[in-house]
Amino acid sequence: MIDHRAHVTCHRRWPDPQETDEAPPYLVSVENTATHSREFSTTDDSYIAIWFKSPRRDLTAAHVFPRIGPYGAHPVFVQSTGGDGWHLNAKLPPGLPPGWHAVTLRTAHSPWANSVRIGLDLSPGERLARPAAAPSHLHIAIVTDGKTWERNLVHTGVQSAISLWVSGLPENAAAGDVTIWLSENDLPAIFLSEPDPQGLRQINAMLPAGAPPASYTVSVSAGGSASENVSVKLV
């Protein structure tokens, strides 16, 4: 007798999108909802917060598909932050091994967005690891707080930001092509200016709200190459 039985098939991976002309979302920042850092632990009931931009104005939890490592995660909620900005929270998928994992997402009819790394149960060596990049003619001339403009000093907290003035970027570079590295943390560029009279381009990025005050190195990468490190202090 099977009259009172049910069968459920579960999948942990989102399917890739069909071909579409819709622009992909753009990840701005990723954080642990409890610590506001980029690190997670398998011993905690961890949730991830993702801030992103999308041209869509009608997104709900049924229309956004976050992916952490290889696994999909259904959003707990999705809300607009104004304009093209969006914020979602999702539970960290179980079964991820220790190490770095890429976070991305797509909407129902878009390609996958850019990715940002999070760390899970990192060892001291893994915590300092970052993808290799070739040396280049990229050069950081100025580093400031993104709001107060203090040089080589950035204030931490909610909505904190860092600004760089950089030379050597390709003429056709867009914000999505550029990453700021705060030590091992990759920070997607949220603004890239046109060159000023000195040939410098301003790059802005959001910091994880829980980044602890300390001395860091900062560099910028684009097209598989990276600048030399510059020292910056978070306070």
Stockholm file with secondary structure:
# STOCKHOLM 1.0

chainA/1-235         MIDHRAHVTCHRRWPDPQETDEAPPYLVSVENTATHSREFSTTDDSYIAIWFKSPRRDLTAAHVFPRIGPYGAHPVFVQSTGGDGWHLNAKLPPGLPPGWHAVTLRTAHSPWANSVRIGLDLSPGERLARPAAAPSHLHIAIVTDGKTWERNLVHTGVQSAISLWVSGLPENAAAGDVTIWLSENDLPAIFLSEPDPQGLRQINAMLPAGAPPASYTVSVSAGGSASENVSVKLV
#=GR chainA/1-235 SS CCTTCCCCCCCCSCCCCCCCCSCCCEEEEEEETTTCSSEECTTSCCEEEEEEECSCSCCCTTSEEEEETTEECCEEEEEEEETTEEEEEEECCTTCCSEEEEEEEEETTSCCCCCEEEEESCCHHHHTCCCCCEECSCEEEEEEETTTCCBTEECCSTTCEEEEEEECCCTTCCGGGEEEEETTEEEEEEEECCCCTTSCEEEEEECCTTCCSEEEEEEEEETTEECCCEEEEEC
#=GC SS_cons         CCTTCCCCCCCCSCCCCCCCCSCCCEEEEEEETTTCSSEECTTSCCEEEEEEECSCSCCCTTSEEEEETTEECCEEEEEEEETTEEEEEEECCTTCCSEEEEEEEEETTSCCCCCEEEEESCCHHHHTCCCCCEECSCEEEEEEETTTCCBTEECCSTTCEEEEEEECCCTTCCGGGEEEEETTEEEEEEEECCCCTTSCEEEEEECCTTCCSEEEEEEEEETTEECCCEEEEEC
//
